[in-house]
């Protein structure tokens, strides 16, 4: 490759060796082209500069001279013609310059707004890599000890054989064989010493051997991610930067030479899926190929959706490896405009409402889990974030057919009241039940899920619900992994990672989403010394840092018990009242014993374990106690009217009447039936609403198989078993044990008390106490105002053609 020439404003151009220390903004000449050096992290990439406009000859004057001689026009006409020609040439010049700038700008794909994505990826892969390196070292040490033990057993068997031969030779030859026996014994001892020395040296060599850590940047473009991984993750041994475009590979080679990482980063030209499928293919590997086996990390950062690459990528990862996926098609997975496209790409229907971005994350995870399940690969989400206009997920992949069995039970559909009050109800596709055998050992039973979990209409406002999913029903994050990344932030250079403030805020918010942790971050573990190379850590230091580096696995059967969130501004808008303050809402929830947090996907969101009937009761009491609504403001036939019809009765003195649970349930049933009569326009709609009200009250119609319990049929005749012949009784006797089987009978689930019997207290002081831990430090949790270059950029062209 020709030398790279650098131009500074204060010094003439000079040839610079590859990997020389340069600065951002320098003008670099290479093969007659000018490039501008852009620095991100510790890496530099070269972007073509816009060519200066060539000097245009003053053809107007010449045209004017010709006109004076040939056509004999006046001077005024010549001046007017000159001005028109000058303007036309200026427009053409400007159009050519804009086209040239657009081609040069798009010939190298670089979006500066996604530096947050790249900074986060470097830190996440480093946190995972420290765990992976530690696990590999432990495996190498165990293998070395096992190998040493096998050699020791072989040596012992060899000495016994030699000793036996010695005894036999001494018995046959008498004193003549003593010298030979001593010499043989001495030779064996010498051989033992040599073997012991060799084994000790080999063991020490294996212990000092650096574990491999390979990364695949499947859609690399300029190679910026690969360059940053090579320069900012010290224990990386091999990075393959793949791209389909030959022009992108040439740009990548130039950047690799400019950064001096040619010994780590290997460019590869080819289709990403074809290359990843070639990795999993067996057989010998050609020496001239870039097939290095399965990777520890595979990074997918495509233009748009990553769905076409998921099947190949999840197979190209080693057992326990990390899959990093970016999807920038939020208009597909997080909107309600293209449900058919969402299903085609991710295997599920999107969620309509403020929770669409979290549902989009769950759709992406469901697509990855479905891709891996076919090959016995189970996924474990370590970090799932909705950032600006895209989604970024970090998934650990395990080769475990046993864990794949949990996939159906960790998938769900959602009944969403998107046109009404905004409530939802989840429905798992299957059930994973933990049981114990006769010896007391736990095992799981995988069965069908009973449905539906709700009625066709919303149980709160009466509007129709729509389906969303199937989608991932498990947890979105691994809290230990998030904490490991947070531990790296204090030692991160602010110039190298300018987005570290927002990374801390978003990860802290993601960590608080787990209500089991009480909505607060866990204590920060001591951060390792960022200046010390990870590959040179001594054994004592490794054992000391081992508890903080290991990322434990999440229980494969664990579900997210409280997915999604709600927006206080939205629920208050439904009933046309003033938005409840955050302190009042959290105080009311915690006064009732419920927990609350927030979501990283939406500012002003509230995650809680309170059911929707309690949430709406709090809003109704907010209207009654704090912000009354003018009469007539809530119109008939709206979701707000359906919500407010369920308000509790009030005595003459203004205090709410508190009945027992049975009385409250009866009043609620009467209220629902009257609401169904008033709001139904057809008989079928009225029947459906009344049945839904009876179902909610626990007084639904009896099933056909319950006739034996009542002692008579529907028509009042006695049961057939009393008057039937033995021939007719025999099939019934065969069926009756199945009805009385304890496995098939369902005991009624305990019902929570009616919300109208709860005492709602809007305790602002309690609400402030709940968020005191969250507000102890000012954090940039959300990107409020989009900056320049926000949003997906145009796809890079091939050679500017």
Residue, then its C-alpha position, 0 to 999 in steps of 0.5 A: x500500500x502506498x505511504x500515507x501523507x499528512x498535511x498540517x497547516x503549520x508544516x509541509x506534507x510528509x510521509x508518515x509510517x502506519x500507526x503513527x500518532x496523529x490527531x483529529x482533523x488532519x488532512x491526509x493524502x493517499x493516492x491523490x485523494x484527500x481524507x480528513x481524520x476523524x477520531x472516535x474513542x482511540x481509533x481514527x477513520x479517514x473520510x474523503x474530503x469535499x473537492x474544491x471547486x475548479x476555477x471557471x474561466x470567464x467565458x461570459x466576456x468571450x461570449x460577449x466579445x463574439x456577440x459584439x463582432x457577429x451579431x452587433x448587439x448593444x452593451x446592455x444586452x451583452x451585460x444581461x446575457x453575461x449575467x444570465x450565463x453566469x447564474x446558469x454556470x453558478x447553478x450548474x457548478x453548485x449542483x455538481x459540487x453538491x452531488x460530489x459532496x453527497x457521493x463522497x459523504x455516502x461512500x463512507x458510512x459514518x453516523x456520529x450520533x451512534x457514538x453512544x452505541x459504540x461506546x456502550x458496546x466497547x464497555x459491554x464487550x469488555x465487561x463480558x470479555x473479562x468474565x470470558x477470559x476468567x472462565x477460559x483460564x479456569x478451564x485451561x488450568x483444570x485441563x493442565x491439572x488433568x493432563x498432569x494427573x494422567x501423565x503421573x498415572x502413566x509413569x506409575x504404571x511404567x515403574x511397576x512394570x520395570x520393577x517386575x521385570x527387574x525382579x524376574x531378571x534377578x531371579x534368573x541371572x542371580x548376581x549377574x543381573x544386579x548391575x543391569x538392574x541398578x542401571x535400569x533403575x537409575x535410568x528409570x529414575x533419571x527418566x522420571x526426573x526428566x519427565x517431571x521437569x518437562x511436565x512442570x515446564x509445560x504446565x507453567x507454559x499453559x498457565x502463562x498462555x493467553x486465552x483467545x478472545x475473538x470478535x466478528x464485526x459482521x457488517x463493518x463498513x469503515x471498520x470503526x467498531x473493529x478498530x475501537x475493539x482492537x485498541x480499547x479492549x486489551x485482551x482481544x486476540x482476533x477481530x474479523x471485519x466483514x463487509x460485502x462492498x469491495x470499496x468498503x474493504x479498501x477503506x477498511x484496509x486504509x483505516x487498519x493501516x492508519x491505526x496500526x492494528x493489522x496484527x489483530x483486525x483481519x478484513x474479509x470481503x463477502x456476504x455476512x450470512x455466507x461467511x457466518x455459515x462457513x464458520x459452522x461448516x465442518x471440515x479442514x480450514x484453508x490456510x488462506x481463508x479467514x475462518x478462525x472458528x466460532x467467535x466469542x462475540x458477534x456484533x450485528x449493526x446493520x442498516x435497518x433490521x438485523x432479522x436476516x442475519x440472526x439465524x447465521x449469527x447465533x450459530x457462529x457464536x461459541x458456547x456462552x458467547x455474546x451476541x450484540x444486535x442493533x435494529x434501527x427499524x423502529x418504525x416497524x418493531x415499535x409502531x402500529x403502522x406495519x403489523x404484517x411487516x413486523x410479523x414477517x421480520x420478528x414473528x410477532x405483532x407490535x404493541x400499540x401505545x407508549x410501551x411500544x419500544x419495550x415491546x419492540x425489545x421483546x419482539x427482537x429477543x423473541x426472534x433471536x430465541x426462536x432462531x436459536x431454539x431450532x439448533x438447541x441454543x438458549x439465550x440469556x438477555x444481559x442488557x436490552x435497551x431502546x435508544x433514540x431511534x434504534x434498539x440494542x440488545x446484548x444476549x448470551x448464548x448457551x448450547x443447552x437443549x434442556x434450557x430451550x424447553x423453557x422458550x414456549x413458557x417464556x413467550x407471551x401474547x398481550x391483550x391490549x386496550x389500545x383504543x380505550x384506557x390503555x390497560x393490558x393483560x398478558x397470556x403465556x403460550x405455555x406453562x413451566x411448572x417446577x415439581x419435585x420427585x420422590x427423592x425431593x429433587x426439583x424438575x420442570x413439567x412443560x404444559x399447555x397454558x389455559x386461556x384466555x386470561x381476560x375477556x374480549x373487552x377491557x374489564x376496566x373501560x369496556x372497549x375492545x382489546x387487540x392482540x400483540x406478540x408473541x414476544x419475550x416474557x422473560x427478564x430484559x437484563x442481567x443485573x450483575x452484567x449491568x453493574x459490571x459495566x457501571x463499575x467500569x465507568x469511573x475509570x473511563x476517560x471522558x475524552x475517549x468516552x464522551x457519552x459516559x454520562x448518559x451511559x451511566x444514567x440509562x444503565x442506572x435506570x435499567x437496573x432500577x427496573x427490577x422491582x425485586x431489588x426495591x427499585x434501587x441500584x445494588x452496591x457498586x463493587x470495586x472497579x478493577x484498575x483500568x491501567x493494568x493490562x488484563x492479560x498480565x494479572x497474577x493468580x492472586x489478583x485474579x482470585x481476588x477479583x474473581x467474584x466481581x468479574x464472573x457474571x452468573x447465569x439467570x435462572x432459565x425459568x425466570x419470567x418478568x412478573x411485571x412487564x411494561x409500564x404506564x404513563x400517569x399523564x395518559x391515564x389522567x387524560x383518559x378521565x380528563x383530569x389534571x396529571x397526578x404528581x409523581x410523588x403523590x402517585x408513588x406515595x399512594x402505591x407504596x402506602x398500599x404496599x406496592x412497589x414502583x420504579x421507572x422505565x428506561x424507554x420512556x421519560x415519566x413512566x412508572x413501573x409497578x407491581x400493582x394491578x390495573x384495577x388498583x391503578x384505576x382506583x387510585x386515579x378515581x380517588x385522585x379525581x374525587x379527593x384532589x382534582x374533581x372533573x366538571x360534570x359533562x366533561x366526560x362524554x358517554x361512550x368514552x373510555x373515561x366514562x367506563x372508568x368513572x362508572x366504577x367509582x366508589x359510593x360516597x356518603x352525604x358527608x363526602x366520605x367514601x362508604x367502605x363495605x366488606x368485600x362481598x358488598x363491594x363485589x355486589x355493587x360492582x356487578x350491578x354497576x357493570x351490568x347497568x353499564x352494559x345495558x346502557x352502552x350496548x347497541x346489539x344483543x350479542x354485544x350486551x350478552x358478551x358484556x354481561x358475561x364479562x361482568x359475571x366472569x369478573x365477579x366470579x359468578x360466571x355460568x357453570x360448565x356442562x361438566x358441573x351438572x353432577x355437582x348440582x344433582x340435576x341437569x339443566x332441565x331439572x331432570x335427575x342425573x342419568x346415572x340414577x335411572x340409566x341401565x348398566x350399559x349406559x352407566x359403563x361409559x360414565x363410570x369410565x369418564x368419572x375418574x377423569x373428572x375427579x382426578x386431582x390433576x385435572x381439577x382446578x381450585x379457585x385462585x384467591x381473589x384480591x380484595x375489591x379496590x373500592x375497599x382500599x384506603x387511598x392516601x396520597x402521601x407526597x412525603x412517602x413518595x419523595x422518600x421512595x425516590x430519594x435514592x434515585x435522586x441522590x445523584x443527577x443522571x442523564x437518563x433520557x435523550x430529551x432533544x435530538x442533536x444533529x445527525x439524529x436518526x438513521x442515515x442513508x445507506x452508503x453507496x458503492x464507490x459513489x456510483 
